[in-house]
């Protein structure tokens, strides 16, 4: 349910807001990867979830920029 709501919210965002969200997700992705190298007990779930969110955002941004 949260994922569906998150996707609806992303579709309602402006292009500038989407780019800002993408920037935050990319920084978070870097943090998770860096932390995983240091602390091997860190779950890869957050890294994978973050990658999926980045892919979703890129898809929405690409479709918006084409129209």
C-alpha positions as CSV (number, residue, x, y, z in Angstrom):
1,X,0.0,0.0,0.0
2,X,2.8,2.4,0.8
3,X,4.5,1.7,-2.5
4,X,1.4,2.5,-4.5
5,X,0.9,5.7,-2.5
6,X,4.6,6.6,-3.1
7,X,4.2,6.1,-6.8
8,X,1.1,8.2,-6.9
9,X,2.9,11.0,-5.1
10,X,5.8,10.8,-7.5
11,X,3.5,11.1,-10.5
12,X,2.0,14.3,-9.0
13,X,5.5,15.9,-8.4
14,X,6.9,18.5,-10.7
15,X,10.1,17.7,-12.6
16,X,12.2,19.8,-10.3
17,X,10.9,17.9,-7.3
18,X,11.5,14.6,-9.0
19,X,15.1,15.6,-9.7
20,X,15.6,16.7,-6.1
21,X,14.2,13.3,-4.9
22,X,16.5,11.5,-7.3
23,X,19.5,13.4,-5.8
24,X,18.5,12.4,-2.3
25,X,18.1,8.7,-3.4
26,X,21.5,8.7,-5.1
27,X,23.2,10.1,-2.0
28,X,21.4,7.5,0.1
29,X,22.5,4.8,-2.3
30,X,26.1,5.9,-1.9
31,X,25.7,5.9,1.9
32,X,24.2,2.4,2.0
33,X,27.0,1.1,-0.3
34,X,29.7,2.8,1.8
35,X,28.2,1.5,5.1
36,X,27.9,-2.0,3.7
37,X,31.6,-2.1,2.9
38,X,32.4,-1.1,6.5
39,X,29.7,-3.0,8.3
40,X,29.1,-6.3,6.5
41,X,26.0,-7.0,8.7
42,X,24.1,-4.2,6.9
43,X,21.2,-5.7,5.1
44,X,21.2,-5.5,1.3
45,X,17.4,-5.0,1.4
46,X,17.8,-1.2,1.8
47,X,20.3,-1.0,-1.1
48,X,18.0,-3.0,-3.4
49,X,14.9,-1.0,-2.4
50,X,16.8,2.2,-3.0
51,X,17.9,1.0,-6.5
52,X,14.3,0.2,-7.4
53,X,13.2,3.7,-6.2
54,X,15.9,5.3,-8.3
55,X,14.8,3.3,-11.4
56,X,11.2,4.3,-10.9
57,X,12.2,8.0,-10.6
58,X,14.4,7.8,-13.7
59,X,11.5,6.2,-15.6
60,X,9.0,8.9,-14.6
61,X,11.5,11.7,-15.3
62,X,12.3,10.2,-18.7
63,X,8.6,9.9,-19.6
64,X,7.9,13.5,-18.5
65,X,10.8,14.9,-20.4
66,X,9.7,13.2,-23.6
67,X,6.2,14.7,-23.5
